[in-house]
């Protein structure tokens, strides 16, 4: 998508972190799912992909410790936010560093980004998120709702979506001491 999008769009992002020690192999399974997906999936294939992703995460729901979500319905901000999240998450993975402290807990995470026309079925479905407030963190019920919503999106009305799994190439993940820094300031506890 090198050309700017002309129709008004909405943006949705969901990022979920878990301690790697408590969910051994989860990031590998999710990364295999992402790598194994075809470059282009039809509507049923896309829904099936997200169902599998959500099932993996809900199977360890009690270990999902931090989360963040964002919904933007401002057409001037939606596309920029999508590309900002995409590029920032990829850059962060490329620059990941080894542990600062030997006893620092390591976290893995998955990021889901969706860009959809505001007037499409997905845009209208996501619009329900405008009434949700979560200033102190993300409740477990809200996280469950946001995850279960993903396979129900109307994928023909999605302009672009991406799923990214971290750790990146270095395999280090995110250290617990990094969770309060500028890169991860947006995360809140799952309550």
Beta strands, then each sheet from edge to edge (+ up, - down):
strand 1: 9-19
strand 2: 64-72
strand 3: 106-117
strand 4: 158-166
strand 5: 174-175
strand 6: 188-189
sheet 1: 4+ 3- 1+ 2- 6+
sheet 2: 4+ 3- 5+
end
